[in-house]
Amino acid sequence: MRLIAPKFVAPYRMSGTRGKNDAADAAAICEAVQRPAMRFVPIKSMDQQARLMVHRARQGYVEARTACINRLRGLLSELGIVLPLKAATVRREAGACLEDLPGWANTVVGDLLASCTAWTSASRSTTTTSWPSPARTSAHGS
């Protein structure tokens, strides 16, 4: 089996009335495979795929944490509490002013702080993942 990167197939896709659909993609792949100078992508091992999964998951955690902090800053700014961009400062200052907030605002900000803490711990747990040695992974049939 050989893999072709999509960016190498795209120039062979016919444009016009056919557009981008499965049939046009299949025809482009057939055309690209027949080219003698076509570059193929090496197939990744299970260990490489696992490492990529960890990096993608961590990136998702970081994006979710950033969104949570920005949401927290935006909601607090509506109440007149302006916080800096630094995540640790936002968590500290929001936690300090939590009991001064009225009813539902207190609940929402508390929930957002808990979510931010959860996203932070999730991103840290994927950072400290230890990788198995290649000898152990080959024993599992990869």
N, C-alpha and C positions, 0 to 999 in steps of 0.2 A: 504494500500500500504506500502511496506517495501523497503528500499534502501540498496543495498550492495555496498561497496566501491570496485573499480576495483582491488585494491591490494589484496582483499580477494578472488576474482574470478580467478585471473591469475594462481594460482597453479593448478586449475582444467582444464585449457585449454590444449587440446591435442596438442603436438608439432609433428613435422615430416612433412609429405607431405601436410597435410591440412593447416598448418601455421595459421596465424592470419587473420581470416575473419569473416563475420557476423555469418555464421553457426557454426563455432568453438566457437565463443563468446557465442552464444545462448546455445549451449550444455554445456559449462562451467558454465553458470548461472544456468541452470537447475540442474546440479550436485551440485553446491554450495548451492542452496536453500534447498536441501534435507538433508544437513548435520545438525545434531542437535545442534552442537556447533557453528554454523555460527553466526558471529556478524553483526548486521545491523546498519546502520547509521541513526541517528534521522533526521526526516524531518525538515528543517528550516522554520521558519515563514517568512511572507512577510517582516517584519521589519529586520530580520536577513539578508535576501537576499539583501535588499536595502542597508544595511550597508556594506555588502561585495562588492556590486557594486561600492560604493563610494571609498572603499579602492583600488579596482582594477583600477578604473579610475585614482585615484591620483597616483598610482604606474606607470601607463602608462604616465601620465604627467611628472613625475619626470624623467623617462627613456628618454622621448623625449627631455626634457630640457638638460639632461646630454649629449645626442648625439649631440644636437645643439651646446653646448658649446665646446665639443671636436672637432666638425667640424670647428668651428670658430678658435679655437687655432691652428688646423692643417693648415688651409688656411693662417692665419697670419704668422705662422712659415715659410711658403714658401717664404714670403716676408721679412724674417729676423726679425720679431717681435715675440719674445718668451715671452709667458705669463704664469703665475703660474696656478695651478689647481683650485684655489678658484673661484667660480662662480661670486661672486660680484666683485672681482678684475678683472676678464676677461671682464665683462661688462663695468666696469669703464675705464680700459686701452684701450679696443677696441674702445669705444666711443671717447676717447681722441685723438686717432691716426686716427680717421675716415677721417678727412678732408685732411690728408697728403697722403692718398692712391690714386693711379691712377684710373681713369675712372671706369671701370667695377668692380674693386676690391672694390671701395668705395660703389657701389650699392649692391654688394653681402654681404659685411660685414654689411652694414646697414640693409639689409633684415634679416640676421641671428640674429642681435641684437634685431630686432623687434620680431622675432620668439621666441627667448629666453625669452624676457619679457612677451610674451603672455603665454608661457608654465609655467613661474613662477607664473603669476597671476592665471592661471587655477588651479595649484596645491594648491595655497593658498586658493582659494575659496572653494575647497573641504575639506580643513582642518577645516574651520570655519563653516561647516554645522551644524546647530542645529537639534537635533533629536526630533521628535514629541513624546509626552508622549504616553504610551501604551493605555490609555483610548481613545485617538483620533484615533489610528490605528485600534482598535477593532470595532469602529463605521463604518469603511469602509468595513467590512466583511472579514478581514484577519484572 
